[in-house]
């Protein structure tokens, strides 16, 4: 990886935040290795969550890894961290080199096909601090990732998150923008996403 290639990144968001995309952060060969390792080594869970007063199964598999003593709570779930695997640590070190922070934790999502998804939300839990830095790595099938301004719903952005890509969200992004990974009938294979975070 040549860090000099990543010093001048275009901001995907026109106002109120920073979202920088590194389309080929990991090359194809490395991405294939990481995808296989994550499929086999991660302790995936399929859990119910509370949404709009109802309990439903999440449309994806999840896992929480990171420093001991830093649980993560969202939508009625409390996830206790599992210790970093060697592969997760290596990926973390690579993205930290261009992110300007040291991540403490990672939420992993496994989208088994295009039917699995993530609805509109902001990563603004209090454990993440005032201006959270979220580092999102993708391996596997390319999926559409959408931004929508929280106060001006007409203001939107969309990008393909491809195999080996890295999306860095920082600044006031989580205050002003929500994001989602919508369902699609065009994707039959799976995607694994690692969202690195800093828990206070």
C-alpha positions in Angstrom: 0.0 0.0 0.0 1.4 3.4 -1.0 0.0 6.0 1.4 1.0 8.8 -1.0 -1.9 7.7 -3.2 -4.4 8.6 -0.4 -3.3 12.1 0.6 -5.8 14.0 -1.7 -9.2 12.4 -1.6 -12.4 14.0 -2.9 -15.1 14.5 -0.3 -18.3 12.7 -1.4 -20.5 15.1 0.6 -21.2 18.6 -0.7 -21.8 20.1 2.8 -21.9 19.3 6.5 -19.4 16.5 6.7 -16.5 14.5 5.3 -16.8 11.1 3.5 -13.7 10.0 1.7 -13.6 6.9 -0.5 -10.5 4.8 -1.3 -11.8 2.5 -4.1 -8.9 0.0 -4.2 -7.4 0.3 -0.7 -6.7 -3.4 -0.7 -5.8 -5.2 -3.9 -7.8 -8.1 -5.3 -5.5 -10.8 -4.0 -5.4 -9.4 -0.5 -9.1 -8.8 -0.5 -9.8 -12.4 -1.5 -7.7 -13.6 1.4 -9.4 -11.3 4.0 -12.9 -12.3 2.7 -12.2 -16.0 3.2 -10.6 -15.4 6.6 -13.6 -13.3 7.8 -16.1 -15.9 6.6 -14.3 -18.7 8.5 -12.8 -17.1 11.6 -15.4 -14.5 12.8 -18.0 -15.6 15.3 -21.1 -14.5 13.5 -24.4 -13.9 15.2 -28.0 -13.5 14.0 -29.9 -11.5 16.6 -33.3 -9.8 17.0 -33.5 -6.0 17.4 -36.1 -3.5 18.4 -37.4 -1.4 15.5 -40.5 0.9 15.7 -41.7 -0.9 18.8 -41.4 -4.4 17.3 -38.8 -7.1 17.6 -37.5 -8.4 14.3 -34.5 -10.4 13.2 -31.7 -8.3 11.7 -31.4 -8.7 7.9 -27.7 -9.6 8.2 -25.2 -11.3 10.5 -23.1 -9.3 12.9 -20.1 -9.5 15.2 -18.4 -7.1 17.6 -14.6 -7.2 18.1 -12.2 -4.9 19.9 -10.7 -3.8 23.2 -11.9 -5.5 26.4 -14.4 -3.5 28.4 -15.9 -1.6 25.5 -19.4 -3.1 24.8 -21.6 -1.6 22.1 -25.3 -0.9 22.4 -27.8 -0.2 19.7 -31.5 -1.0 18.9 -31.9 -2.9 22.2 -28.7 -5.1 21.7 -25.7 -5.0 23.9 -22.7 -6.6 22.3 -19.6 -7.6 24.3 -16.3 -7.4 22.4 -14.4 -10.5 21.2 -10.6 -10.2 21.1 -9.1 -9.0 17.8 -8.1 -11.7 15.3 -4.8 -11.4 13.5 -6.6 -10.6 10.2 -8.7 -7.8 11.8 -5.6 -6.3 13.5 -3.8 -6.2 10.2 -6.7 -4.5 8.4 -7.1 -2.1 11.3 -3.4 -1.1 11.1 -3.6 -0.5 7.4 -6.7 1.8 7.6 -5.4 3.6 10.7 -2.4 4.7 8.6 -4.6 7.0 6.5 -7.4 7.7 9.0 -5.7 9.9 11.6 -7.1 7.9 14.6 -6.5 4.6 16.4 -9.7 2.5 16.4 -10.7 0.7 19.5 -13.5 -1.5 18.1 -15.2 -2.9 15.0 -18.7 -3.8 14.2 -18.8 -6.4 11.4 -21.8 -7.0 9.1 -22.2 -10.0 6.9 -24.7 -9.5 4.0 -25.4 -13.0 2.7 -26.9 -11.7 -0.6 -28.9 -8.7 -1.9 -31.8 -9.5 0.4 -29.7 -8.5 3.4 -29.6 -4.8 4.1 -29.1 -1.9 6.5 -31.8 0.8 6.8 -31.3 4.5 7.2 -29.4 5.5 10.3 -26.7 7.6 11.8 -23.7 6.3 13.8 -24.3 8.8 16.6 -24.4 6.7 19.8 -23.1 8.6 22.8 -20.2 6.0 23.2 -18.8 7.2 19.9 -18.3 10.8 21.1 -19.1 14.2 19.5 -17.8 13.8 16.0 -17.3 10.0 15.4 -14.7 8.7 13.0 -16.1 5.6 11.2 -13.8 3.6 9.0 -15.7 1.2 6.7 -13.9 -1.6 4.8 -15.8 -3.8 2.3 -14.9 -7.2 1.0 -17.0 -9.3 -1.4 -19.9 -8.3 -3.7 -20.2 -4.6 -4.6 -23.2 -2.9 -3.0 -24.8 0.5 -3.4 -24.2 2.7 -0.4 -26.5 5.8 0.0 -26.2 9.1 1.9 -29.2 11.3 2.7 -29.0 14.7 4.5 -30.8 14.4 7.8 -32.5 17.8 7.6 -32.8 18.2 3.8 -34.0 14.8 2.5 -33.7 16.0 -1.1 -29.9 16.1 -0.8 -28.5 12.6 -1.5 -25.4 10.8 -2.6 -24.7 7.3 -3.8 -21.6 5.2 -4.3 -20.6 1.6 -5.0 -18.6 0.0 -2.2 -16.4 -2.5 -4.0 -14.2 -5.4 -3.0 -11.3 -4.0 -1.1 -12.6 -0.4 -0.8 -12.4 1.8 2.2 -14.8 4.6 3.2 -13.8 7.1 5.9 -16.6 9.2 7.5 -15.5 11.9 9.9 -16.2 15.5 11.1 -19.8 16.3 11.4 -21.0 13.6 9.0 -23.0 11.7 11.7 -24.8 14.8 12.8 -26.0 15.8 9.4 -26.1 12.7 7.2 -27.7 9.3 7.5 -26.7 6.3 5.4 -28.1 3.0 4.3 -27.3 -0.2 2.3 -30.5 -0.9 0.5 -31.8 -4.3 -0.6 -31.2 -5.4 -4.2 -32.3 -8.3 -6.4 -29.2 -7.9 -8.5 -26.6 -9.2 -6.0 -26.6 -13.0 -5.3 -23.2 -13.3 -3.5 -22.2 -12.0 -0.1 -20.4 -8.9 1.2 -18.6 -8.5 4.5 -18.2 -5.0 6.0 -16.0 -4.0 8.9 -16.9 -0.6 10.4 -14.0 0.5 12.7 -14.9 2.9 15.5 -13.4 4.7 18.5 -15.4 4.1 21.7 -14.8 6.5 24.5 
